[in-house]
Amino acid sequence: MSAPRVTVAILSWNRLHYLRATLESARRCIRHDNLEWIVSDNASEEPGLAAYLAGCGWVANLWSKKQTHAEAMNEIVDRATGDYLLLWPDDMQFVVEGGWLTRLVATLEENPDVGSVGLNFLRRRTVHRFYGGWQTADLVPFAAELSRRRLRRPRAVRGPEPLHTAGCRRPGVVASGIPSLTRTDYWRLLGPWRTARGGTRLLDSSLGAEDYMIARFQESGFSWQQALLTRPVAADIINDDTGCKAKVRGGKRYGIYTPPPGGGEFYYKIKSEDDLPADNGGLPLCFEDHVRPIGFALPLDERGDLRKASLNESVVTEIIL
């Protein structure tokens, strides 16, 4: 009996350095017997990007056309033939290689109440906020769950690949933006992403589609929980001192955008899953402790926490010079 099929799908737009790092690292790090590869490119104009994609012979389903973020994700869901969909934009690098995806699928097969599973390392503060002990900030979302006669508390999910759920702290699906694995049928049950009128173009590349999908989930009545790998496998590409990723808005790019400073294909070292510790005191492993940059230093604050910023408007460049 063959393993459940996983569709690996990437959204691309004018960030060749990031795209190469994410695709090549995914190809190296993801080991699963039944994969389908999709790349949806938003008619990129950056020199060399189209030629790079044309050389990616393992990507069987590739298209390049002007689309909104929502339109691209909807087309991916429509075209995907996998039982599961691993979906993310072109600004993440996989940093752990091994059989984690096959084990993760097996865990999800045993736990249909898990919606999306985030695969990326989170900042230390974020790990404690969403996966640590109960806090005062949990009272409002917890009360909302009780009013819907649902009780979703964070919990450890045991299986071939252990997970931690976020309970009422996060919606049951990752609506967009980070590498996550979700049953394809769950996206079809929720329906298509839609952009919002007057969506903020500069800060929100989804034009309100992410918020729309979260609202769809909250209204659906489904009790799925969002989860995070106990030992994450991917990382945001961050070599901007402000802690943001270079983002494309129209014909401009915001933030520091450079090839991997180490001179190779990758921004971070790739390690074997056997090199990761099995336990972190009951919490998922965090970014600062386990992601190792090549040729640059992580942007840390005075407490040693990874900096985070949505957009660096002080560095703006044209896509085509």
C-alpha positions as a Python dict, from the first residue, in 0.01 Angstrom:
ca = {
    (1, 'M'): (0, 0, 0),
    (2, 'S'): (148, 335, -106),
    (3, 'A'): (191, 625, 135),
    (4, 'P'): (-68, 905, 123),
    (5, 'R'): (25, 1156, -145),
    (6, 'V'): (159, 1495, -37),
    (7, 'T'): (141, 1795, -269),
    (8, 'V'): (434, 2031, -207),
    (9, 'A'): (332, 2376, -332),
    (10, 'I'): (527, 2703, -331),
    (11, 'L'): (415, 3058, -410),
    (12, 'S'): (684, 3258, -593),
    (13, 'W'): (721, 3628, -675),
    (14, 'N'): (1041, 3813, -767),
    (15, 'R'): (1271, 3663, -502),
    (16, 'L'): (1503, 3430, -693),
    (17, 'H'): (1758, 3394, -410),
    (18, 'Y'): (1486, 3292, -165),
    (19, 'L'): (1311, 3068, -418),
    (20, 'R'): (1628, 2875, -497),
    (21, 'A'): (1702, 2826, -127),
    (22, 'T'): (1349, 2708, -49),
    (23, 'L'): (1311, 2474, -347),
    (24, 'E'): (1657, 2321, -329),
    (25, 'S'): (1637, 2276, 48),
    (26, 'A'): (1289, 2123, 21),
    (27, 'R'): (1409, 1882, -243),
    (28, 'R'): (1698, 1778, -20),
    (29, 'C'): (1519, 1771, 315),
    (30, 'I'): (1178, 1620, 231),
    (31, 'R'): (1188, 1242, 207),
    (32, 'H'): (853, 1085, 124),
    (33, 'D'): (760, 815, -124),
    (34, 'N'): (462, 990, -283),
    (35, 'L'): (516, 1359, -367),
    (36, 'E'): (368, 1604, -614),
    (37, 'W'): (550, 1936, -671),
    (38, 'I'): (374, 2262, -765),
    (39, 'V'): (512, 2614, -811),
    (40, 'S'): (279, 2906, -873),
    (41, 'D'): (479, 3209, -989),
    (42, 'N'): (320, 3554, -1004),
    (43, 'A'): (469, 3639, -1346),
    (44, 'S'): (803, 3733, -1189),
    (45, 'E'): (1024, 3984, -1371),
    (46, 'E'): (1345, 3935, -1174),
    (47, 'P'): (1625, 3837, -1414),
    (48, 'G'): (1710, 3466, -1398),
    (49, 'L'): (1401, 3353, -1207),
    (50, 'A'): (1208, 3213, -1504),
    (51, 'A'): (1520, 3034, -1630),
    (52, 'Y'): (1578, 2880, -1287),
    (53, 'L'): (1223, 2746, -1269),
    (54, 'A'): (1249, 2611, -1624),
    (55, 'G'): (1542, 2400, -1504),
    (56, 'C'): (1352, 2248, -1210),
    (57, 'G'): (1254, 1930, -1391),
    (58, 'W'): (1113, 1766, -1077),
    (59, 'V'): (840, 2032, -1054),
    (60, 'A'): (568, 1868, -1263),
    (61, 'N'): (310, 2143, -1222),
    (62, 'L'): (438, 2495, -1283),
    (63, 'W'): (257, 2806, -1399),
    (64, 'S'): (345, 3173, -1421),
    (65, 'K'): (69, 3431, -1439),
    (66, 'K'): (-50, 3742, -1262),
    (67, 'Q'): (-268, 3639, -969),
    (68, 'T'): (-357, 3765, -626),
    (69, 'H'): (-227, 3565, -333),
    (70, 'A'): (-577, 3424, -281),
    (71, 'E'): (-620, 3329, -646),
    (72, 'A'): (-288, 3143, -646),
    (73, 'M'): (-372, 2945, -333),
    (74, 'N'): (-717, 2860, -465),
    (75, 'E'): (-570, 2733, -792),
    (76, 'I'): (-319, 2522, -601),
    (77, 'V'): (-599, 2362, -398),
    (78, 'D'): (-797, 2299, -716),
    (79, 'R'): (-502, 2136, -894),
    (80, 'A'): (-353, 1944, -602),
    (81, 'T'): (-388, 1567, -626),
    (82, 'G'): (-236, 1499, -285),
    (83, 'D'): (-423, 1386, 24),
    (84, 'Y'): (-219, 1649, 211),
    (85, 'L'): (-101, 1992, 100),
    (86, 'L'): (228, 2142, 214),
    (87, 'L'): (188, 2508, 121),
    (88, 'W'): (416, 2806, 176),
    (89, 'P'): (566, 3119, 12),
    (90, 'D'): (919, 3148, -125),
    (91, 'D'): (1085, 3297, 183),
    (92, 'M'): (1153, 2990, 397),
    (93, 'Q'): (1439, 2742, 395),
    (94, 'F'): (1419, 2385, 514),
    (95, 'V'): (1698, 2314, 761),
    (96, 'V'): (1634, 1953, 873),
    (97, 'E'): (1654, 1650, 645),
    (98, 'G'): (1509, 1307, 715),
    (99, 'G'): (1190, 1105, 719),
    (100, 'W'): (989, 1353, 928),
    (101, 'L'): (721, 1411, 660),
    (102, 'T'): (626, 1043, 635),
    (103, 'R'): (603, 1022, 1013),
    (104, 'L'): (403, 1346, 1029),
    (105, 'V'): (149, 1214, 780),
    (106, 'A'): (117, 898, 988),
    (107, 'T'): (50, 1109, 1299),
    (108, 'L'): (-218, 1309, 1117),
    (109, 'E'): (-381, 990, 991),
    (110, 'E'): (-430, 899, 1358),
    (111, 'N'): (-548, 1249, 1464),
    (112, 'P'): (-817, 1396, 1236),
    (113, 'D'): (-885, 1672, 1490),
    (114, 'V'): (-554, 1836, 1398),
    (115, 'G'): (-603, 2097, 1125),
    (116, 'S'): (-280, 2257, 1001),
    (117, 'V'): (66, 2169, 1129),
    (118, 'G'): (329, 2444, 1120),
    (119, 'L'): (671, 2317, 1018),
    (120, 'N'): (880, 2623, 1096),
    (121, 'F'): (1094, 2715, 1394),
    (122, 'L'): (934, 2994, 1598),
    (123, 'R'): (1101, 3259, 1810),
    (124, 'R'): (1154, 3161, 2173),
    (125, 'R'): (898, 3415, 2293),
    (126, 'T'): (639, 3289, 2044),
    (127, 'V'): (691, 2928, 2149),
    (128, 'H'): (625, 3017, 2512),
    (129, 'R'): (326, 3235, 2420),
    (130, 'F'): (139, 2973, 2218),
    (131, 'Y'): (265, 2644, 2357),
    (132, 'G'): (359, 2722, 2717),
    (133, 'G'): (150, 2733, 3034),
    (134, 'W'): (-184, 2910, 3067),
    (135, 'Q'): (-175, 3290, 3072),
    (136, 'T'): (-419, 3572, 3143),
    (137, 'A'): (-437, 3642, 2768),
    (138, 'D'): (-599, 3300, 2718),
    (139, 'L'): (-919, 3392, 2903),
    (140, 'V'): (-1098, 3567, 2615),
    (141, 'P'): (-1035, 3304, 2345),
    (142, 'F'): (-1106, 3026, 2593),
    (143, 'A'): (-1439, 3185, 2685),
    (144, 'A'): (-1525, 3211, 2315),
    (145, 'E'): (-1462, 2838, 2276),
    (146, 'L'): (-1688, 2763, 2572),
    (147, 'S'): (-1964, 2977, 2422),
    (148, 'R'): (-1952, 2756, 2113),
    (149, 'R'): (-1963, 2448, 2335),
    (150, 'R'): (-1617, 2348, 2231),
    (151, 'L'): (-1317, 2300, 2454),
    (152, 'R'): (-984, 2325, 2277),
    (153, 'R'): (-686, 2321, 2509),
    (154, 'P'): (-321, 2297, 2409),
    (155, 'R'): (-197, 1940, 2424),
    (156, 'A'): (88, 1714, 2319),
    (157, 'V'): (-7, 1485, 2031),
    (158, 'R'): (176, 1156, 2040),
    (159, 'G'): (250, 964, 1726),
    (160, 'P'): (534, 874, 1491),
    (161, 'E'): (610, 1250, 1472),
    (162, 'P'): (506, 1428, 1795),
    (163, 'L'): (318, 1759, 1778),
    (164, 'H'): (204, 2033, 2012),
    (165, 'T'): (-136, 2192, 1956),
    (166, 'A'): (-215, 2555, 2038),
    (167, 'G'): (-573, 2499, 2158),
    (168, 'C'): (-786, 2814, 2155),
    (169, 'R'): (-479, 3035, 2119),
    (170, 'R'): (-466, 2992, 1744),
    (171, 'P'): (-722, 2908, 1474),
    (172, 'G'): (-726, 2547, 1358),
    (173, 'V'): (-565, 2622, 1021),
    (174, 'V'): (-260, 2815, 905),
    (175, 'A'): (-435, 3054, 668),
    (176, 'S'): (-119, 3149, 473),
    (177, 'G'): (236, 3269, 513),
    (178, 'I'): (428, 2983, 678),
    (179, 'P'): (510, 2628, 568),
    (180, 'S'): (229, 2409, 693),
    (181, 'L'): (76, 2070, 622),
    (182, 'T'): (-303, 2041, 601),
    (183, 'R'): (-540, 1781, 463),
    (184, 'T'): (-637, 1904, 116),
    (185, 'D'): (-1000, 1816, 184),
    (186, 'Y'): (-998, 2051, 485),
    (187, 'W'): (-922, 2345, 255),
    (188, 'R'): (-1200, 2235, 25),
    (189, 'L'): (-1443, 2210, 316),
    (190, 'L'): (-1362, 2565, 424),
    (191, 'G'): (-1399, 2700, 73),
    (192, 'P'): (-1184, 2942, -128),
    (193, 'W'): (-973, 3229, 0),
    (194, 'R'): (-1109, 3571, -89),
    (195, 'T'): (-945, 3911, -88),
    (196, 'A'): (-1104, 4195, 105),
    (197, 'R'): (-1207, 4524, -47),
    (198, 'G'): (-954, 4788, 41),
    (199, 'G'): (-701, 4529, 162),
    (200, 'T'): (-375, 4689, 273),
    (201, 'R'): (-138, 4624, -14),
    (202, 'L'): (186, 4725, 158),
    (203, 'L'): (165, 4527, 482),
    (204, 'D'): (-62, 4238, 381),
    (205, 'S'): (33, 4054, 64),
    (206, 'S'): (-280, 3840, 96),
    (207, 'L'): (-502, 4151, 67),
    (208, 'G'): (-716, 4034, 355),
    (209, 'A'): (-743, 3672, 237),
    (210, 'E'): (-565, 3536, 545),
    (211, 'D'): (-806, 3712, 782),
    (212, 'Y'): (-1097, 3596, 568),
    (213, 'M'): (-995, 3231, 595),
    (214, 'I'): (-947, 3257, 972),
    (215, 'A'): (-1296, 3403, 1001),
    (216, 'R'): (-1426, 3118, 782),
    (217, 'F'): (-1272, 2867, 1021),
    (218, 'Q'): (-1412, 3040, 1329),
    (219, 'E'): (-1760, 3038, 1174),
    (220, 'S'): (-1737, 2679, 1050),
    (221, 'G'): (-1783, 2503, 1383),
    (222, 'F'): (-1493, 2269, 1308),
    (223, 'S'): (-1292, 2190, 1621),
    (224, 'W'): (-959, 2131, 1450),
    (225, 'Q'): (-650, 2246, 1636),
    (226, 'Q'): (-348, 2408, 1482),
    (227, 'A'): (-26, 2230, 1577),
    (228, 'L'): (349, 2273, 1557),
    (229, 'L'): (613, 2007, 1512),
    (230, 'T'): (793, 1933, 1838),
    (231, 'R'): (1112, 1940, 1631),
    (232, 'P'): (1050, 2194, 1350),
    (233, 'V'): (1222, 2162, 1014),
    (234, 'A'): (1208, 2502, 837),
    (235, 'A'): (1305, 2863, 909),
    (236, 'D'): (1219, 3213, 787),
    (237, 'I'): (1496, 3360, 575),
    (238, 'I'): (1598, 3656, 791),
    (239, 'N'): (1926, 3840, 740),
    (240, 'D'): (1784, 4191, 778),
    (241, 'D'): (1892, 4359, 1104),
    (242, 'T'): (1531, 4457, 1178),
    (243, 'G'): (1422, 4092, 1182),
    (244, 'C'): (1205, 4101, 870),
    (245, 'K'): (1212, 3918, 539),
    (246, 'A'): (1252, 4103, 210),
    (247, 'K'): (900, 4150, 71),
    (248, 'V'): (776, 4237, -275),
    (249, 'R'): (499, 4489, -324),
    (250, 'G'): (430, 4577, -685),
    (251, 'G'): (756, 4661, -862),
    (252, 'K'): (951, 4727, -541),
    (253, 'R'): (1126, 4513, -285),
    (254, 'Y'): (1137, 4615, 82),
    (255, 'G'): (1413, 4513, 323),
    (256, 'I'): (1758, 4364, 284),
    (257, 'Y'): (1760, 4121, -9),
    (258, 'T'): (2088, 3946, -87),
    (259, 'P'): (2203, 3605, -209),
    (260, 'P'): (2306, 3369, 71),
    (261, 'P'): (2602, 3552, 232),
    (262, 'G'): (2800, 3228, 255),
    (263, 'G'): (2821, 3204, -122),
    (264, 'G'): (2621, 2882, -165),
    (265, 'E'): (2254, 2800, -223),
    (266, 'F'): (2142, 2815, 138),
    (267, 'Y'): (2111, 3078, 410),
    (268, 'Y'): (2121, 2823, 691),
    (269, 'K'): (2304, 2501, 762),
    (270, 'I'): (2107, 2185, 696),
    (271, 'K'): (2129, 1923, 966),
    (272, 'S'): (2005, 1569, 1011),
    (273, 'E'): (1697, 1519, 1224),
    (274, 'D'): (1915, 1295, 1440),
    (275, 'D'): (2109, 1606, 1543),
    (276, 'L'): (1803, 1763, 1708),
    (277, 'P'): (1730, 1696, 2076),
    (278, 'A'): (1425, 1481, 2144),
    (279, 'D'): (1285, 1709, 2414),
    (280, 'N'): (1279, 2075, 2510),
    (281, 'G'): (1111, 2065, 2848),
    (282, 'G'): (774, 1988, 2691),
    (283, 'L'): (790, 2273, 2435),
    (284, 'P'): (877, 2280, 2064),
    (285, 'L'): (1237, 2366, 1982),
    (286, 'C'): (1291, 2737, 1914),
    (287, 'F'): (1459, 2931, 1632),
    (288, 'E'): (1738, 3097, 1830),
    (289, 'D'): (1872, 2767, 1962),
    (290, 'H'): (1865, 2551, 1651),
    (291, 'V'): (1885, 2759, 1331),
    (292, 'R'): (2244, 2824, 1223),
    (293, 'P'): (2307, 3097, 960),
    (294, 'I'): (2587, 3071, 703),
    (295, 'G'): (2802, 3384, 668),
    (296, 'F'): (2587, 3614, 882),
    (297, 'A'): (2451, 3648, 1236),
    (298, 'L'): (2088, 3624, 1339),
    (299, 'P'): (1937, 3964, 1432),
    (300, 'L'): (1901, 3920, 1808),
    (301, 'D'): (1795, 4179, 2063),
    (302, 'E'): (1969, 4252, 2393),
    (303, 'R'): (1793, 3954, 2556),
    (304, 'G'): (1908, 3714, 2286),
    (305, 'D'): (1562, 3687, 2129),
    (306, 'L'): (1520, 3692, 1752),
    (307, 'R'): (1404, 4032, 1633),
    (308, 'K'): (1076, 4050, 1442),
    (309, 'A'): (948, 4320, 1207),
    (310, 'S'): (673, 4311, 947),
    (311, 'L'): (833, 4538, 688),
    (312, 'N'): (1154, 4737, 652),
    (313, 'E'): (1050, 5053, 467),
    (314, 'S'): (1394, 5212, 507),
    (315, 'V'): (1543, 4987, 235),
    (316, 'V'): (1345, 4997, -91),
    (317, 'T'): (1479, 4880, -429),
    (318, 'E'): (1338, 4833, -775),
    (319, 'I'): (1286, 4476, -895),
    (320, 'I'): (1448, 4546, -1234),
    (321, 'L'): (1743, 4788, -1229),
}
